Amino acid sequence: MTQKAIDTIIEHAREGARLREEYFSKHSEDIDIVARKFAVCLAKGGKIMFCGNGGSAADAQHLAAEFVNRFLIERPPLPSIALTTDSSILTAIGNDYGYDFVFSKQVQALGNENDILVGISTSGNSTNIINALNAARERRLVTVGITGNGGGQMTELCDYLLDVPHSHTPLIQEVQLTIGHLLCQLTDYYLFEDAVALQVELDAGK
């Protein structure tokens, strides 16, 4: 192993640790608020939909699987869909209308009022996610963005924005996945360990 390789590893780990500590110390309340919205949505019979491109598509599928199967505790499956997985739907829409509409048409088909759409993007500027968020708002879904580097165009389209303030894509993605894991864990906590904490929001019809 060369010194350059060692320095690369140490530098990446050090900056990643700094970013994680800074982000979660400043934004823990924001993550908790989104987790409560997830829990209320699911408690009222709604579902959570995820979309993203490339590595963010993998994160969308990862997080949907955590809800449908389980995360850390034994509990019933929770309704969640990754809009990145059906090759026939994706290629049909892509072929007939273009890649920019592969998520928005699914939102129009599957989204119901008070469902949640989560768009995952390191730049916040992916056109197909922007279109999906617009479709979600038209159908009165709650919109959540998990972004990086300021949030880009997604900022104005998200009811809740969890933005990782960095420009290095791998580090953004590492923190984004941790955000996703915390959303899973806290959603389970509110649904199955402290449901009383949601009562006010459920009673208020939020």
C-alpha positions as CSV (number, residue, x, y, z in Angstrom):
1,M,0.0,0.0,0.0
2,T,1.3,3.4,-1.0
3,Q,1.4,6.5,1.2
4,K,-1.0,8.1,-1.2
5,A,-3.5,5.4,-0.7
6,I,-3.2,5.6,3.1
7,D,-3.6,9.4,3.0
8,T,-6.7,9.1,0.8
9,I,-8.3,6.6,3.2
10,I,-7.5,8.7,6.3
11,E,-8.6,12.0,4.6
12,H,-11.9,10.5,3.5
13,A,-12.6,9.0,6.9
14,R,-11.7,12.2,8.7
15,E,-13.9,14.4,6.5
16,G,-16.7,11.9,6.6
17,A,-16.6,11.8,10.4
18,R,-16.6,15.6,10.6
19,L,-19.5,15.9,8.2
20,R,-21.6,13.3,10.1
21,E,-21.0,14.8,13.5
22,E,-21.8,18.3,12.2
23,Y,-24.9,17.3,10.3
24,F,-26.5,15.2,12.9
25,S,-25.8,17.6,15.7
26,K,-27.5,20.4,13.8
27,H,-30.4,18.5,12.1
28,S,-31.5,15.8,14.5
29,E,-34.8,17.6,15.1
30,D,-35.4,17.8,11.3
31,I,-35.0,14.1,11.0
32,D,-37.3,13.4,13.9
33,I,-40.0,15.6,12.3
34,V,-39.8,13.7,9.0
35,A,-39.9,10.3,10.9
36,R,-43.1,11.4,12.7
37,K,-44.6,12.3,9.3
38,F,-43.7,8.9,8.1
39,A,-45.3,7.3,11.1
40,V,-48.5,9.3,10.9
41,C,-48.7,8.5,7.1
42,L,-48.4,4.8,7.7
43,A,-50.7,4.8,10.8
44,K,-53.4,6.4,8.6
45,G,-53.1,3.7,5.9
46,G,-50.8,5.6,3.6
47,K,-47.6,4.6,1.9
48,I,-44.1,5.9,1.3
49,M,-42.6,6.1,-2.2
50,F,-38.9,6.6,-2.9
51,C,-37.2,7.7,-6.1
52,G,-33.6,8.5,-7.2
53,N,-31.1,7.9,-9.9
54,G,-27.9,5.8,-9.9
55,G,-26.6,5.4,-6.4
56,S,-29.7,7.2,-5.1
57,A,-31.9,4.6,-6.9
58,A,-30.0,1.9,-4.9
59,D,-30.7,3.9,-1.7
60,A,-34.4,4.2,-2.7
61,Q,-34.7,0.4,-3.1
62,H,-32.7,-0.2,0.1
63,L,-35.0,2.0,2.2
64,A,-38.2,0.7,0.7
65,A,-37.0,-2.8,1.5
66,E,-36.3,-1.9,5.1
67,F,-39.9,-0.7,5.5
68,V,-41.6,-3.6,3.6
69,N,-39.5,-6.3,5.3
70,R,-38.2,-5.0,8.7
71,F,-35.4,-2.8,10.0
72,L,-34.3,-3.7,13.6
73,I,-37.4,-4.9,15.3
74,E,-40.0,-7.5,14.5
75,R,-43.1,-5.8,13.3
76,P,-45.7,-6.0,10.5
77,P,-44.5,-5.1,6.9
78,L,-45.0,-1.4,6.2
79,P,-46.2,-0.2,2.7
80,S,-43.4,1.3,0.8
81,I,-42.4,1.4,-2.9
82,A,-39.2,2.2,-4.8
83,L,-40.2,3.7,-8.1
84,T,-36.9,2.6,-9.6
85,T,-37.5,-1.2,-9.9
86,D,-40.1,-2.1,-12.5
87,S,-38.1,-2.4,-15.7
88,S,-41.3,-2.7,-17.9
89,I,-42.8,0.5,-16.4
90,L,-39.5,2.4,-16.6
91,T,-38.8,1.4,-20.2
92,A,-42.3,1.9,-21.4
93,I,-42.4,5.4,-20.0
94,G,-38.9,6.1,-21.1
95,N,-39.6,4.9,-24.6
96,D,-43.0,6.6,-25.1
97,Y,-42.5,9.9,-23.1
98,G,-38.8,10.1,-22.1
99,Y,-36.7,9.4,-19.1
100,D,-37.7,12.7,-17.5
101,F,-41.2,11.2,-16.7
102,V,-40.3,7.7,-15.4
103,F,-41.1,8.7,-11.8
104,S,-43.9,11.3,-12.3
105,K,-46.2,9.0,-14.2
106,Q,-45.8,6.4,-11.5
107,V,-46.7,9.1,-8.9
108,Q,-49.8,10.0,-10.9
109,A,-50.8,6.3,-11.1
110,L,-50.0,5.2,-7.5
111,G,-50.0,8.3,-5.3
112,N,-52.9,9.2,-3.0
113,E,-53.5,12.2,-0.9
114,N,-51.3,12.1,2.3
115,D,-49.0,9.5,0.9
116,I,-45.3,10.6,1.0
117,L,-42.9,10.9,-1.9
118,V,-39.2,10.9,-1.0
119,G,-36.8,12.2,-3.7
120,I,-33.2,11.3,-3.2
121,S,-30.6,13.3,-5.1
122,T,-27.0,14.5,-4.4
123,S,-27.5,17.6,-6.6
124,G,-31.2,18.3,-6.1
125,N,-31.5,19.0,-9.8
126,S,-32.5,15.7,-11.5
127,T,-35.3,16.5,-13.9
128,N,-37.2,13.3,-13.4
129,I,-37.3,13.8,-9.6
130,I,-38.4,17.5,-10.1
131,N,-41.2,16.2,-12.2
132,A,-42.1,13.6,-9.7
133,L,-42.3,16.2,-6.9
134,N,-44.5,18.4,-9.0
135,A,-46.8,15.5,-9.7
136,A,-46.8,14.7,-5.9
137,R,-47.8,18.2,-5.0
138,E,-50.6,18.2,-7.6
139,R,-52.0,15.0,-5.9
140,R,-51.5,16.5,-2.4
141,L,-48.8,14.1,-1.3
142,V,-46.3,15.1,1.4
143,T,-42.9,15.7,-0.3
144,V,-39.6,15.0,1.3
145,G,-36.2,15.7,-0.3
146,I,-32.9,14.0,0.8
147,T,-30.3,16.1,-1.0
148,G,-26.8,17.6,-0.9
149,N,-25.0,20.7,-1.7
150,G,-27.8,23.1,-1.0
151,G,-30.8,21.2,-2.3
152,G,-30.9,22.6,-5.8
153,Q,-34.3,22.9,-7.6
154,M,-35.8,20.4,-5.2
155,T,-35.7,22.9,-2.3
156,E,-38.9,24.8,-3.3
157,L,-40.8,21.6,-4.1
158,C,-40.2,19.8,-0.8
159,D,-42.4,20.2,2.3
160,Y,-39.4,18.8,4.3
161,L,-35.8,19.0,3.1
162,L,-32.9,17.0,4.6
163,D,-29.9,18.6,2.9
164,V,-26.3,17.4,3.4
165,P,-24.1,20.6,3.2
166,H,-21.2,19.2,1.1
167,S,-20.1,19.0,-2.5
168,H,-18.4,15.6,-2.5
169,T,-20.9,13.1,-3.8
170,P,-19.6,10.0,-1.9
171,L,-19.7,11.8,1.4
172,I,-23.2,13.1,0.7
173,Q,-24.4,9.6,-0.1
174,E,-22.9,8.2,3.1
175,V,-24.7,10.7,5.2
176,Q,-27.9,10.3,3.2
177,L,-28.0,6.6,3.8
178,T,-27.6,7.2,7.5
179,I,-30.5,9.6,7.4
180,G,-32.5,6.9,5.8
181,H,-31.6,4.4,8.4
182,L,-32.6,6.8,11.2
183,L,-35.9,7.5,9.5
184,C,-36.6,3.7,9.5
185,Q,-35.6,3.3,13.1
186,L,-37.5,6.3,14.4
187,T,-40.6,5.5,12.3
188,D,-40.6,2.0,13.9
189,Y,-40.2,3.7,17.3
190,Y,-43.2,5.9,16.9
191,L,-45.4,3.3,15.5
192,F,-44.6,0.4,17.8
193,E,-42.9,1.7,20.9
194,D,-44.3,5.2,21.6
195,A,-47.5,5.5,19.5
196,V,-48.9,7.9,22.2
197,A,-46.5,10.5,20.9
198,L,-48.3,10.6,17.6
199,Q,-51.8,11.0,19.1
200,V,-52.0,14.8,18.8
201,E,-51.0,14.7,15.1
202,L,-53.4,11.8,14.4
203,D,-56.3,13.6,16.2
204,A,-55.5,16.9,14.4
205,G,-55.7,15.1,11.0
206,K,-52.3,16.2,9.9
